[in-house]
Amino acid sequence: MINLIHNELLKIVRKKKLVVVVMIMTVLISMFTYAQYREQSRIQETLGTKDWRTTLQQDIVNKQNRLSSTGISEEWKQQLQISIKQQQYYLDHNINPTEPGAPTFVREFLQHAIQLLLPLLVMIIASDIVSSEQSAGTVKLLLTRPVKRWRILLSKYITLILSVSFLIVSFAVLSYFISGLVFGYSGWSAPILTGFTVEKGELSTAGVHLVPQWQFLLMVFGLAWFVSLVVGTLSFMLSTLIKSTAAGMGVMLACLIAGMILTNIVSSWESAKYLFMVNLTPTQYLTGGTPPIEGMTLGFTLLVLLIWGIGGIFVSFFTFVRKDVY
């Protein structure tokens, strides 16, 4: 098994896919770091101060003005009202939710990247682990070896797990060191409020408690790794089912984009909560974000993703072991 895994890792390295993914991450993180710096500079110039309380109060006023505007949907109003209450809670307890520093940038950037950016990067790696060998015919050479089919596929899946883990670690390291050049590297012990819950459209602060930022980052990265692995598993399944790598990538890309759209419009379609793409933002439960559908919780989201992941593994192995290779 170790030799099989080593062989699969060599294939990925030779294709230079990990190098390409790391380069993409480096460019995107640099762009978002610059964009964040420009936005902070603009706000400071507009308000004439660097005081976080003034900035937060102005943001609350802006959101209250939006609430009074016409043409805004009830769902968006509800999200704005919950956000205002959260920000007011930070003000009342004198806690800066955007403590300057690289750790804060990493936390906020990862929370935005977990739904689409990270899954897309994982898809690049996972989409052709099996299909590329089927289309090229090299899988026949593998199957001529005195090794059971399930062991061959297992080595590929373990390679996928290692690749996803490498991607998440690379994301953390690159985003920290690149953003630190602009925002500084301090802020690991900054207090973060977690435990907000939304019940029947109302924000509940009964379970709110403080955690240091490093601990919160561990929770966020743990959830990001789990989400990435589930997306990678489903991409792996498509790679097993479909010979064409492009077709497999197209199907997964369509699912991810549909997930972003559905997350904003499925509040009245309760059955949609069982779709994996509606559950790709579990980090929102740590910060008290409004769930896509009322009643969804962190535990429910993780369970749905786990079931989809297990289903993807089962279909992959069942298909690969039984299908004819030609």
N, C-alpha and C positions, 0 to 999 in steps of 0.2 A: 504493500500500500504506500509506503514512504517513497519508493521509487516511482510509482505512478503519479503521486502528488508532485514530486520533483520534476517529472517530465511535463506535467501540465503547467507548472509555474514557468518553466523554461519557454514553453510555447507563448505564454502571455508576454513574457519579457522580450522575446524575439520579435513579436508583433509590435512592440513598443507602445502598447495601449496604455499601460500605466504611466509612461512618460508623457503621452499626449494628454491624459486626464489631469496629471499634475500641472502641466503647462496651462491648460484651460483654467484650472483653479487659480493659479498664480495671476493670470491676466484678470480674471473676474474679481478676485479679492482686491487687487490693486485698484480696479475701477470703482468698486463700491467704497473702498477706503477714501479715495479722493472725493467721491460724491458726498460721503458723510461729512468730510472735512468742509467742503464747500457749503453744505447745508447749515452746519453749525456756525460758520463764519457769517452767513447771511442772516441768521436769527440774531446773532450777537450785534450785528450792525443795525438791524431793524429796531431791536429793543434798547440798544445802547448799554448793555450790561451782560456780564457773564454769570450772574446769579441764577442758579437753577430754579429757585422758587419763582422768580419773575417769569422765567421762560415757561414753567409749568402752568402758572396762573393764566398766562396769555393763551396757551394751548387750550385750556379749559374754556376760556371766553370764546375762542374761535369755534370750538365744538358746540357750545351753547347757541352761537349765532347760526350754525348749520341746522340745528334742531328747529329753529324758528322759520327756516326757509320752506317754501312750498315745493311740492314735487318729490319729496324724499320718502322712500318706502318705510313701512313700519319696522321691517327687520333692521334696516340701517339706523333708524332712530333708536331702536333698542340697543344696538351695539354702541352707539355714541353715548347713550345714557349710562351704560355700564362702564365704559371707558372713563367718563367724567367722574363717576363715583370712585373708581380706583385711583385716579390721579388726586382726587380730593383727600382720599385716605392717606396717600403718601405725604401730601402737604400737612395734614393734621398731625402726622406722626414724625414730621421733620426728617424724612428719608428720601434721599435723591435716587430716583429710579434709573437715572442715566449717569451714574458715577463715571467721570472721564477716565479713559484707559483702554488698553487693548482687550482685557477680559470682557468689558461691557460690549465692545464692538463684536467680539466673537459670539457672545450670547445672542445679541439681537440679529446678527447676520445669519446665524445657524437657524434661528427660529423662522426666518423668512425662507431659508434655502431648503428646509426639510421637505416641503411639499413638492417642489419641482426640480430645483437645481441638483440636489444630491441624487434623487432617483434617476435623473437623466445621465449623470456621470456613472452611476452604477450600471445603468442599461448599456452603456458603451462597452463595458467589460463583459457583462453577462450574456448579451444577446447572441453571441456567436460561439460560445464555448463548445457547443455540440453541433450546431447547424453548419458552421464553417467546415468541419471535418466531414459532415455528410455530403455537402455540396462538392467538396474537393475529392471525396472518395477515400480519404485517409483513414476514416473510421473502420474500413474493412481490414486494414492492417492491424489495428488495435484488436479487433475481434478474432483475428487468427491466433492471437496469443493464448496460452493456456490459463487465462484469467477469466473469471465469471463476469458477465456483463454488468451486474449490479456493482461489482467492485470498481470497474472502469468508470461508471457514472458517479459513484461515490467519491472517487478521487477528484473528479471534475468539480463536484459540489463543495468538497472541502477546500479546493483551490479558490472557488468563488468566495467562500467565507473569509479566507485569508486576504483575498483581494479587497473585499468590502472593508475589512478591518484596517488594512493599509490605507485605503482611501479616506476613512474617517480620521485616522491619526494624522495623515498628511493635511487634511482640511484644517484640523485644529492647530497644527504647528505653523502652517503657512499664514493662516488668518491672524494668529497671535503675533508673529514676528513682523509681518508686513504692516498691520495696523498699528503696532507698537512704535514704529518709526515716526508716526504722525501723532498718535494720542498718548504715547508713553506706555510703559509696561506695568504700571501699578493698578490696583483695584481688585486684587484677588480676595481680600477680606471685606469688601464692601457689602453692606447688608442688603439682602433681597427679600422682599415679601412674597410668600407663596401660600397657597391654601385658600385663595379666593374660589368661590363656587357660584354658579348661576342657577338659581332655582325659580322656575316659572317666570323667567324673564327679569328676575330681580337679583342683584348682587348680594351675596351673603359673605360676611367677613368673620363669621363665627370661628372658622378653623384657620384663620390667617396667623402665620408665625414667621419669624425671621430665620434666614439661613445665610451663611457666608456665600459669596459669589462663587468660590471654587467648588463648593458642594452643589450649588445649583447648576453649575456648568457640567458637573459629572452626571447629574440627572438628565440634562438636555442632550448630552452626547450619547448617553445610554439609549435614550429614546430614538435619537437619530440613527444610531447603529442598527437598532431593531427594525425601524422603518426601511432603511436601506437594504437590509438583508431580505426582508419580505419582498420588496420590489425586485431585488436580484433573483430571488427564488422563482418568482413568476416569469421574469425574463428568461431564466434558465429553462423553465417549463416550455415556453414558446420556442426556445432554441431546440428543444428535444422534439417538439411536435412539427415544426415547420423547417423545411430545408433551407429556405431563403432567409438569410440574416436580415436583409432589408425589410422583408415582410414582417418578421418578428419584431423588429425595432419599430416599424410603423404601427403595429397593433398596440404595443406598450405605450408609445408616444401618444396615441389617440386616447388611451385610457387615462394617462396622466393629465392631459389637457382637459378631458371631460371631467376629471375629478375637481380641477380648479373651478370650472364653470358650475358644476353641481353643488359645490360647497356653498356657493352664494345664492342658489335658487331653489334648493331642495327642502326648505324648512317645512313645507306642507306634504312632502312625499316621505312618509315615515319609513317605508321599506328600503329607501336608499341608504339608510344607515348600515346596512349589511354589505354594501359595496366597499371593496378595499380602498378605492381611490378617494372615498369620502372620509376615510379614517387616517390620512397620512399626516395629520398635524396634531399628534398627541401632546406636543409641548404647550399648546394653548391652555390645557387644563392646569398646568403649573402656574400660569399667570392669570387665570380667571377669565379667559376668553370665552366668547359665546359659542357653544357647540353648534355645528351645522344644523342639527335636528334636536329638538328639546328632549331631554332624557338621556342623551349620550354622556358617558363618563369616561374617565381615563381607563378604568378597568374594562369597560365594554369595548372601547377602541382597541386595546391591546389584545383582547380575546378574539375579536373579529380578524385582526391582522394575523394572529397566530393560526387560526383555522384556515385562512387563505394560504398561509405559508405551508402548513402541513398538507393541504390539498394539492398545492403545487409540487411538493416533493413526491407525493404518492403518484400523481399523474405522470411525472417525469420518469420515475423508476418503472412504473407499470408499462408505460409505452416503450421505453428503451429496451427493456428485457424481452418484450414480446414482438416488437415490430421486425419486419423483414428488411434487411439492408441490401440495397441493390444499386 
